[in-house]
Amino acid sequence: MAATTHTVTNQPPPLAGYDVFTADRVLVEAVERHLDPALLDEALGELSSLGLSAGSAQAQEWGAQANENPPKLRTHDRYGNRIDEVEFHPAWHRLLGKGVAAGLTTAWARPGGHVRRAAGFLVWSQVEAGHGCPMSMTHAAVPALRTDPALAAEWEPRLTSTVYDRELRPASQKAGVIFGMGMTEKQGGSDVRANTTSARPLAEDGTYELTGHKWFCSAPMSDGFLVLAQAPGGLTCFLVPRVLEDGTRNVFRIQRLKDKLGNRSNASSEVEFDGTWARRVGEEGRGVRTIIEMVAATRLDCVLGSASLMRQAVAQAIHHCAYREAFGGKLIDKPLMRNVLADLALESEAATTLGLRLAAAYDDGGEEERAFLRLAVPAAKYWVTKRCTPVAVEASECLGGNGYVEESGMPRLLRESPLNSIWEGAGNVQALDVLRALQREPGALDAFLHEVGRTRGADHRLDGAIKNLLSELADLEGVEARARRVVERIALVLQGSLLVRYAPPQVADAFCASRLGGDWGSAFGTLPHSLDLATVVERARPLV
């Protein structure tokens, strides 16, 4: 007879066996809002299929396995030959293969591609965030390569393929390829103009030999890399293939893999170039300008990645509280817990809504939308990624001690949460980038003001926040020291305007009252008690 103490009661069922996409009302509404109606049925079907995969117990097991079995560096084979290969658990390849097959690297190749990809990226990243790095780099390499039409014609069909081929062989023999990036060096970090990697021209036009050391090189198992190096004409962008056309390995010496706080399934590396063959991308001396579009695309993915982490953390917290009973009732019905959950739900909805709006601007491609992105992407990257860690911490606390245990999955979300704020330029880099846009590109501010001005008069707290922001921008004396304050306000005003336009009144009211109106404490769960918080929580509850 089983011991009675082993009878399990008052524990929620696993959040598994559901459609991650259709269970997210905010995301579904954003896709319906931004996609051409002619594309909608097909896109919703594809995203629901991906959502079912993401919510399956099998995919969740893959995510756990990929993190419990991090990649291993194999510098040499058994005979002593240098091979510089990274060995991944089979679960990693299954996750990456599914993401590529689902079109998460094909945004540039189909109508509405950025909105469709952004939604898919947000859904699939909830399974496991680490494999999102090579998908992001592969997606983002396309606009950089388009500065050289010949290179783009050769590589873009492979980059936008839905075929994942893990074998190391010449790219011309593969139906699909994965890309990485190597910009930073140990002496400069984000100051890439301080790079010392050198590029010596070879006899064939546009080809070079690279020598140097990259401090952070993403996805070292990839088929190609975009890197920066100092050519005779200055800092220049180059394409480094992993395997040369004759089948020999390019000189790509992986010195070590980084031992990171989170993102454990993904290999981040230091690599050495020593006579490494490369092709120039763009003009000599214009490396930053060439690669900046890749950086902008990966920054948007940082926003989407953080929105994905927040959505999964909030979904887990609400799911737990909907089943868990304490003090005579369901946790979700307790006024104080409801306040916490509603506050977390607001942060998640604002992040998702903003991320999909930025993706729609990419699809539009018009001059005003491009100007809008110039300001909105670094502002969103700054703010949304910084909100991720406090959301993950508070959501874990909603599970109590269970949220501190690895089996819950919450510790993995927490360890992952700071990553997107650091990668692709940490907070100060983003803030300074916003200042550059304000000072050098007046069209960017005009586009932003036109965007938030669409809601003029709809909410007095939003109107007041816009007025205060304009006062901040009118006085640019010593603005660098208060750049974070300015960028935070830009992001909050933008989120508030989007929620006033698109979200239910209860959500917009709560956001404007707290984030813009100042009726908020210093921790989550301090929303005004008079708001309709039950509706806010129910909207964020995963539909299982």
C-alpha positions as CSV (number, residue, x, y, z in Angstrom):
1,M,0.0,0.0,0.0
2,A,1.4,3.4,-0.9
3,A,2.1,5.8,1.9
4,T,-0.6,8.4,2.2
5,T,2.1,11.1,2.4
6,H,2.9,10.4,-1.2
7,T,-0.6,11.5,-2.4
8,V,0.0,14.6,-4.5
9,T,-2.6,17.3,-4.0
10,N,-2.8,21.1,-4.6
11,Q,-0.2,21.0,-7.3
12,P,-1.0,22.5,-10.8
13,P,-0.8,20.3,-13.8
14,P,2.2,20.9,-16.2
15,L,1.7,23.7,-18.6
16,A,2.1,21.4,-21.6
17,G,0.1,20.0,-24.5
18,Y,-1.2,23.4,-25.6
19,D,-0.8,25.8,-28.5
20,V,1.6,28.5,-27.3
21,F,0.5,30.8,-30.1
22,T,-3.3,30.7,-29.9
23,A,-3.1,30.7,-26.1
24,D,-1.5,34.2,-26.3
25,R,-4.3,36.6,-27.1
26,V,-2.0,39.6,-27.3
27,L,0.2,37.9,-29.9
28,V,-2.7,36.6,-32.0
29,E,-4.2,40.1,-32.0
30,A,-0.9,41.7,-33.1
31,V,-0.5,39.3,-36.0
32,E,-4.1,39.9,-37.1
33,R,-3.6,43.7,-36.8
34,H,-0.4,43.9,-38.8
35,L,-0.7,41.3,-41.5
36,D,-2.4,41.7,-44.8
37,P,-5.8,39.9,-44.6
38,A,-4.9,37.9,-47.7
39,L,-2.0,36.4,-45.8
40,L,-3.7,35.9,-42.5
41,D,-5.2,32.4,-42.8
42,E,-2.0,30.9,-44.0
43,A,0.1,32.7,-41.3
44,L,-2.3,31.8,-38.5
45,G,-2.2,28.2,-39.5
46,E,1.6,28.1,-39.6
47,L,1.9,29.9,-36.3
48,S,-0.6,27.6,-34.6
49,S,1.2,24.5,-35.9
50,L,4.5,26.0,-34.5
51,G,2.6,26.8,-31.2
52,L,1.4,23.3,-30.8
53,S,5.0,22.1,-31.3
54,A,6.3,24.6,-28.8
55,G,3.7,23.6,-26.2
56,S,4.3,19.9,-26.5
57,A,6.0,17.9,-23.8
58,Q,8.5,16.6,-26.4
59,A,9.8,20.1,-27.3
60,Q,9.9,21.1,-23.6
61,E,12.1,18.1,-23.0
62,W,14.4,19.1,-25.9
63,G,14.8,22.5,-24.3
64,A,15.7,20.9,-20.9
65,Q,18.1,18.5,-22.5
66,A,19.9,21.2,-24.6
67,N,20.5,23.2,-21.4
68,E,21.5,20.2,-19.3
69,N,24.0,19.1,-21.9
70,P,25.9,22.2,-23.0
71,P,28.1,22.2,-26.2
72,K,31.7,20.8,-26.1
73,L,34.7,22.1,-28.0
74,R,36.7,19.6,-29.9
75,T,39.9,21.4,-31.0
76,H,41.6,18.3,-32.4
77,D,40.7,14.9,-33.7
78,R,42.1,11.6,-32.3
79,Y,45.1,11.9,-34.6
80,G,46.1,15.4,-33.5
81,N,44.7,17.2,-36.5
82,R,43.1,20.6,-35.7
83,I,39.4,20.5,-36.4
84,D,37.9,23.3,-34.2
85,E,34.4,21.7,-34.0
86,V,31.6,22.3,-31.5
87,E,29.7,19.2,-30.4
88,F,26.0,19.7,-29.5
89,H,23.4,17.5,-27.9
90,P,20.9,16.1,-30.4
91,A,18.2,18.2,-28.8
92,W,19.9,21.4,-29.9
93,H,19.9,20.2,-33.5
94,R,16.2,19.3,-33.2
95,L,15.3,22.7,-31.9
96,L,17.4,24.6,-34.4
97,G,16.1,22.4,-37.3
98,K,12.5,23.0,-36.3
99,G,13.1,26.7,-36.1
100,V,14.6,26.9,-39.5
101,A,12.0,24.7,-41.0
102,A,9.3,27.0,-39.5
103,G,10.6,29.9,-41.5
104,L,12.4,31.8,-38.7
105,T,15.2,32.8,-41.1
106,T,13.0,33.6,-44.1
107,A,11.6,37.0,-43.2
108,W,13.2,38.8,-46.2
109,A,11.9,36.3,-48.7
110,R,8.1,36.5,-48.4
111,P,5.3,39.1,-47.9
112,G,4.6,40.0,-44.3
113,G,7.7,38.0,-43.5
114,H,8.9,40.1,-40.6
115,V,5.6,40.0,-38.6
116,R,5.2,36.3,-39.3
117,R,8.8,35.6,-38.3
118,A,8.6,37.9,-35.2
119,A,5.5,36.0,-33.9
120,G,7.1,32.6,-34.7
121,F,10.4,33.7,-33.0
122,L,8.5,34.8,-29.9
123,V,6.6,31.5,-29.8
124,W,9.5,29.1,-30.5
125,S,12.0,30.9,-28.2
126,Q,9.7,30.1,-25.3
127,V,10.8,26.5,-25.6
128,E,14.5,27.3,-25.3
129,A,16.3,30.6,-25.9
130,G,19.8,29.6,-26.7
131,H,19.3,28.3,-30.2
132,G,17.6,31.6,-31.1
133,C,21.1,33.1,-31.5
134,P,22.1,31.4,-34.8
135,M,18.6,31.9,-36.2
136,S,18.8,35.6,-35.3
137,M,22.3,36.0,-36.9
138,T,21.3,34.1,-40.0
139,H,18.2,36.3,-40.4
140,A,20.1,39.5,-39.7
141,A,23.0,38.8,-42.1
142,V,20.7,39.4,-45.2
143,P,20.6,43.2,-45.1
144,A,24.3,43.5,-44.6
145,L,25.0,41.2,-47.6
146,R,22.7,43.2,-49.7
147,T,25.3,46.0,-49.8
148,D,27.1,43.7,-52.3
149,P,24.6,42.5,-54.9
150,A,26.9,39.7,-56.1
151,L,27.3,38.3,-52.6
152,A,23.6,38.7,-51.8
153,A,22.7,36.7,-55.0
154,E,25.0,33.9,-53.9
155,W,24.2,33.7,-50.2
156,E,20.7,35.0,-49.6
157,P,18.9,31.9,-51.0
158,R,20.9,29.8,-48.6
159,L,20.3,32.1,-45.7
160,T,16.5,32.2,-46.2
161,S,16.2,28.5,-46.8
162,T,14.0,26.3,-44.6
163,V,16.6,23.5,-44.7
164,Y,18.9,23.0,-41.7
165,D,22.0,21.2,-42.7
166,R,24.5,20.7,-39.8
167,E,27.3,19.3,-41.8
168,L,30.5,21.3,-42.4
169,R,31.1,21.4,-46.1
170,P,31.3,24.1,-48.8
171,A,28.2,26.4,-48.8
172,S,27.7,25.9,-52.5
173,Q,26.9,22.2,-51.7
174,K,24.3,23.0,-49.1
175,A,20.6,23.8,-49.4
176,G,20.7,26.0,-46.4
177,V,23.3,27.7,-44.2
178,I,23.6,29.2,-40.8
179,F,25.5,32.5,-40.0
180,G,27.3,33.9,-37.0
181,M,29.0,37.2,-36.3
182,G,32.3,38.4,-34.8
183,M,32.6,42.1,-34.0
184,T,34.0,42.6,-30.5
185,E,37.6,42.2,-29.3
186,K,39.0,42.1,-25.8
187,Q,40.7,45.5,-25.9
188,G,37.6,47.4,-27.2
189,G,34.3,45.5,-26.6
190,S,31.5,47.7,-27.9
191,D,34.0,50.2,-29.2
192,V,34.5,48.3,-32.4
193,R,36.5,51.1,-34.0
194,A,39.3,50.0,-31.6
195,N,39.5,46.6,-33.3
196,T,43.0,45.4,-34.2
197,T,42.2,42.4,-36.4
198,S,44.0,43.2,-39.7
199,A,42.9,42.4,-43.2
200,R,45.6,42.1,-45.9
201,P,44.4,42.3,-49.5
202,L,45.0,39.2,-51.7
203,A,45.5,39.1,-55.5
204,E,41.9,38.3,-56.3
205,D,39.8,41.4,-56.1
206,G,37.7,41.6,-52.9
207,T,39.5,38.9,-51.1
208,Y,41.7,39.3,-48.0
209,E,43.7,37.5,-45.4
210,L,42.6,38.1,-41.8
211,T,44.8,38.0,-38.7
212,G,43.4,38.7,-35.2
213,H,41.4,37.5,-32.2
214,K,37.7,37.9,-31.7
215,W,36.6,38.1,-28.0
216,F,33.0,37.1,-28.7
217,C,32.1,35.2,-31.8
218,S,28.5,33.9,-31.9
219,A,27.5,30.5,-33.2
220,P,31.0,29.2,-34.1
221,M,29.5,26.1,-35.8
222,S,28.0,28.2,-38.5
223,D,28.7,28.1,-42.2
224,G,29.7,31.7,-42.5
225,F,30.4,34.8,-40.4
226,L,30.3,38.5,-40.8
227,V,33.3,40.1,-39.0
228,L,35.0,43.5,-38.8
229,A,38.7,44.0,-39.4
230,Q,41.1,46.8,-40.2
231,A,41.8,47.0,-44.0
232,P,44.1,49.5,-45.6
233,G,41.1,51.8,-46.1
234,G,39.9,51.5,-42.5
235,L,37.5,49.3,-40.5
236,T,35.7,47.0,-43.0
237,C,33.1,44.2,-43.0
238,F,34.1,40.8,-44.2
239,L,32.4,37.4,-44.9
240,V,34.4,34.5,-43.5
241,P,33.3,31.1,-44.8
242,R,33.8,28.2,-42.4
243,V,34.7,25.8,-45.3
244,L,36.3,26.9,-48.5
245,E,35.1,26.0,-51.9
246,D,37.7,23.4,-52.4
247,G,36.5,21.6,-49.3
248,T,39.3,22.6,-47.0
249,R,38.6,24.2,-43.6
250,N,39.2,27.9,-43.4
251,V,41.6,28.9,-40.6
252,F,39.0,29.4,-37.8
253,R,40.7,28.4,-34.5
254,I,38.2,28.2,-31.6
255,Q,40.3,29.0,-28.6
256,R,37.6,28.4,-26.0
257,L,33.8,28.5,-25.3
258,K,32.5,31.0,-22.9
259,D,31.2,29.7,-19.5
260,K,28.1,31.9,-19.3
261,L,25.5,32.8,-16.7
262,G,22.7,31.5,-18.9
263,N,22.2,30.7,-22.5
264,R,23.9,27.5,-21.7
265,S,22.8,25.5,-24.7
266,N,24.5,28.0,-27.1
267,A,28.2,28.1,-27.9
268,S,29.7,31.6,-27.6
269,S,33.4,31.5,-28.4
270,E,36.7,33.2,-28.8
271,V,38.3,32.6,-32.2
272,E,41.6,33.2,-33.7
273,F,42.2,34.3,-37.4
274,D,45.6,33.5,-38.7
275,G,45.8,33.8,-42.5
276,T,42.0,33.3,-42.6
277,W,40.4,33.8,-46.1
278,A,37.6,36.4,-46.3
279,R,35.6,38.3,-48.8
280,R,35.0,42.0,-48.4
281,V,31.3,43.1,-47.9
282,G,30.8,46.7,-48.9
283,E,33.5,49.3,-49.3
284,E,36.7,49.5,-47.3
285,G,36.5,51.8,-44.3
286,R,32.7,51.5,-44.1
287,G,32.5,48.4,-42.0
288,V,30.2,49.8,-39.3
289,R,27.8,51.3,-41.9
290,T,27.7,48.0,-43.7
291,I,27.0,45.8,-40.7
292,I,24.7,48.3,-38.9
293,E,21.6,46.9,-40.6
294,M,22.6,43.4,-39.2
295,V,23.0,44.9,-35.8
296,A,19.6,46.6,-36.0
297,A,17.9,43.4,-36.9
298,T,19.5,41.5,-34.1
299,R,18.6,44.3,-31.7
300,L,15.0,43.8,-32.6
301,D,15.4,40.1,-31.9
302,C,16.7,41.0,-28.5
303,V,13.4,42.8,-27.9
304,L,11.5,39.8,-29.2
305,G,13.6,37.4,-27.2
306,S,12.9,39.3,-24.0
307,A,9.2,39.5,-24.8
308,S,9.3,35.7,-25.3
309,L,10.9,35.1,-21.9
310,M,8.5,37.5,-20.2
311,R,5.5,35.8,-21.8
312,Q,6.6,32.4,-20.7
313,A,7.4,33.5,-17.2
314,V,4.0,35.3,-16.8
315,A,2.2,32.3,-18.4
316,Q,3.8,29.9,-15.9
317,A,3.0,32.2,-13.0
318,I,-0.7,32.7,-13.9
319,H,-1.1,29.0,-14.7
320,H,0.3,28.1,-11.3
321,C,-1.8,30.6,-9.4
322,A,-5.0,29.4,-11.3
323,Y,-4.6,26.0,-9.7
324,R,-2.8,26.5,-6.5
325,E,-4.9,27.0,-3.4
326,A,-3.8,28.8,-0.2
327,F,-5.5,30.6,2.6
328,G,-9.0,29.3,1.7
329,G,-9.0,29.9,-2.1
330,K,-7.2,30.0,-5.4
331,L,-4.2,32.2,-5.5
332,I,-5.4,33.9,-8.6
333,D,-8.5,35.1,-6.8
334,K,-6.5,36.7,-3.9
335,P,-6.5,40.5,-4.4
336,L,-2.8,40.9,-3.6
337,M,-1.7,38.1,-5.9
338,R,-4.0,39.4,-8.6
339,N,-2.3,42.7,-8.4
340,V,1.1,41.1,-8.9
341,L,-0.1,39.0,-11.8
342,A,-1.8,41.9,-13.5
343,D,1.3,44.1,-13.1
344,L,3.5,41.3,-14.7
345,A,0.9,40.9,-17.5
346,L,1.0,44.6,-18.3
347,E,4.8,44.4,-18.8
348,S,4.5,41.3,-21.0
349,E,1.7,42.7,-23.2
350,A,3.5,46.0,-23.6
351,A,6.7,44.2,-24.7
352,T,4.9,41.9,-27.2
353,T,2.8,44.8,-28.7
354,L,5.9,46.9,-29.2
355,G,8.0,44.1,-30.7
356,L,5.3,43.3,-33.3
357,R,4.9,46.9,-34.2
358,L,8.6,47.2,-35.0
359,A,8.4,44.1,-37.1
360,A,5.5,45.6,-39.0
361,A,7.6,48.7,-39.7
362,Y,10.2,46.4,-41.3
363,D,7.6,44.9,-43.5
364,D,6.3,48.3,-44.6
365,G,9.8,49.5,-45.6
366,G,8.6,53.1,-46.3
367,E,10.8,56.1,-45.6
368,E,8.9,57.2,-42.5
369,E,8.8,53.7,-41.1
370,R,12.6,53.4,-41.6
371,A,13.0,56.7,-39.7
372,F,10.8,55.5,-37.0
373,L,12.8,52.3,-36.6
374,R,16.0,54.3,-36.3
375,L,14.8,55.7,-33.0
376,A,12.4,53.1,-31.8
377,V,14.6,50.0,-32.1
378,P,17.4,51.1,-29.8
379,A,14.8,52.6,-27.4
380,A,12.9,49.4,-27.3
381,K,16.0,47.3,-27.0
382,Y,17.1,49.4,-24.0
383,W,13.8,49.3,-22.1
384,V,12.2,45.9,-22.9
385,T,15.4,43.9,-22.3
386,K,15.9,45.7,-18.9
387,R,12.4,44.8,-17.8
388,C,12.9,41.1,-18.4
389,T,14.9,40.3,-15.3
390,P,12.6,41.9,-12.7
391,V,9.6,40.1,-14.5
392,A,11.4,36.8,-14.3
393,V,12.2,37.2,-10.6
394,E,8.7,38.2,-9.6
395,A,7.1,35.5,-11.7
396,S,9.3,32.9,-10.1
397,E,8.2,34.2,-6.7
398,C,4.6,33.6,-7.6
399,L,5.5,29.9,-7.6
400,G,7.0,30.1,-4.2
401,G,9.7,27.6,-3.4
402,N,8.7,25.6,-6.5
403,G,9.9,28.5,-8.6
404,Y,13.4,28.2,-7.2
405,V,13.7,24.6,-8.2
406,E,15.2,23.7,-11.6
407,E,12.4,21.3,-12.5
408,S,10.0,24.3,-12.7
409,G,12.0,25.9,-15.6
410,M,11.8,29.2,-13.9
411,P,15.6,29.3,-12.9
412,R,16.5,28.8,-16.6
413,L,14.3,31.8,-17.5
414,L,15.9,33.9,-14.8
415,R,19.4,33.0,-15.8
416,E,18.6,33.9,-19.4
417,S,16.8,37.2,-18.6
418,P,19.8,39.6,-18.5
419,L,21.3,38.3,-21.8
420,N,19.4,40.5,-24.3
421,S,20.2,43.6,-22.4
422,I,23.9,42.9,-22.7
423,W,24.2,41.4,-26.2
424,E,24.2,43.7,-29.3
425,G,25.2,46.7,-27.2
426,A,24.4,47.1,-23.5
427,G,22.2,49.8,-22.1
428,N,24.5,52.7,-22.4
429,V,25.3,51.9,-26.0
430,Q,21.5,51.9,-26.8
431,A,21.0,55.1,-25.0
432,L,23.8,56.9,-26.8
433,D,22.5,55.5,-30.1
434,V,19.1,57.1,-29.4
435,L,20.9,60.4,-28.8
436,R,22.7,60.1,-32.1
437,A,19.4,59.6,-33.9
438,L,17.8,62.6,-32.1
439,Q,20.8,64.9,-32.9
440,R,21.6,63.8,-36.4
441,E,18.4,62.5,-37.9
442,P,15.5,64.8,-37.3
443,G,13.2,62.6,-39.4
444,A,13.5,59.9,-36.7
445,L,12.0,62.2,-34.0
446,D,9.3,63.4,-36.4
447,A,8.3,59.8,-37.2
448,F,8.2,58.9,-33.5
449,L,6.1,61.9,-32.7
450,H,3.7,61.1,-35.6
451,E,3.4,57.6,-34.2
452,V,2.6,58.5,-30.6
453,G,0.5,61.5,-31.8
454,R,-2.1,59.1,-33.2
455,T,-3.6,58.8,-29.7
456,R,-3.6,62.5,-28.8
457,G,-6.5,63.2,-26.5
458,A,-7.3,59.5,-25.8
459,D,-5.7,59.4,-22.3
460,H,-4.7,62.5,-20.3
461,R,-1.8,60.6,-18.6
462,L,-0.4,59.7,-22.0
463,D,-0.8,63.3,-23.2
464,G,1.0,64.5,-20.1
465,A,3.9,62.0,-20.6
466,I,4.3,63.2,-24.2
467,K,4.4,66.8,-23.1
468,N,7.0,66.0,-20.4
469,L,9.1,64.1,-22.9
470,L,9.1,67.0,-25.3
471,S,10.3,69.3,-22.5
472,E,13.2,66.9,-21.9
473,L,14.1,66.9,-25.6
474,A,13.9,70.7,-25.8
475,D,16.9,71.0,-23.5
476,L,19.7,68.9,-24.8
477,E,22.3,70.6,-22.5
478,G,24.2,67.8,-20.7
479,V,21.8,65.3,-22.3
480,E,24.3,62.4,-22.2
481,A,24.2,62.2,-18.4
482,R,20.4,61.8,-18.5
483,A,20.3,59.7,-21.6
484,R,18.8,56.7,-19.8
485,R,16.0,58.8,-18.4
486,V,15.2,60.2,-21.8
487,V,15.2,56.8,-23.5
488,E,13.1,55.2,-20.8
489,R,10.5,57.9,-21.3
490,I,10.6,57.4,-25.1
491,A,10.0,53.7,-24.7
492,L,7.2,54.1,-22.1
493,V,5.4,56.7,-24.2
494,L,5.6,54.5,-27.2
495,Q,4.3,51.4,-25.3
496,G,1.5,53.5,-23.8
497,S,0.4,54.9,-27.1
498,L,0.3,51.4,-28.6
499,L,-1.8,50.0,-25.7
500,V,-4.2,52.9,-25.9
501,R,-4.7,52.3,-29.6
502,Y,-4.9,48.5,-29.5
503,A,-5.4,47.0,-26.1
504,P,-8.6,46.6,-24.1
505,P,-9.5,49.7,-22.0
506,Q,-8.7,47.9,-18.8
507,V,-5.1,47.1,-20.0
508,A,-4.5,50.6,-21.3
509,D,-5.9,52.2,-18.2
510,A,-3.7,50.2,-15.9
511,F,-0.6,50.8,-18.0
512,C,-1.1,54.6,-18.2
513,A,-2.0,54.9,-14.5
514,S,1.1,53.1,-13.4
515,R,3.8,53.6,-16.0
516,L,2.8,57.1,-17.1
517,G,0.6,58.5,-14.4
518,G,2.9,57.7,-11.5
519,D,0.4,55.7,-9.5
520,W,2.8,52.9,-8.9
521,G,5.2,51.6,-6.3
522,S,8.8,50.4,-6.7
523,A,7.9,46.7,-7.0
524,F,5.4,44.7,-9.0
525,G,2.0,44.3,-7.4
526,T,1.6,48.0,-6.6
527,L,-1.1,48.9,-9.2
528,P,-4.0,51.1,-8.1
529,H,-6.5,48.9,-6.4
530,S,-9.4,50.6,-8.1
531,L,-8.5,49.2,-11.6
532,D,-10.1,46.1,-13.2
533,L,-7.2,43.8,-12.5
534,A,-9.1,40.6,-12.9
535,T,-9.7,41.3,-16.6
536,V,-6.0,42.1,-17.1
537,V,-5.0,38.8,-15.5
538,E,-7.6,36.7,-17.4
539,R,-6.4,38.2,-20.7
540,A,-2.9,37.0,-20.0
541,R,-3.9,33.6,-18.8
542,P,-2.7,30.9,-21.2
543,L,-5.7,29.2,-22.9
544,V,-5.0,25.5,-22.2
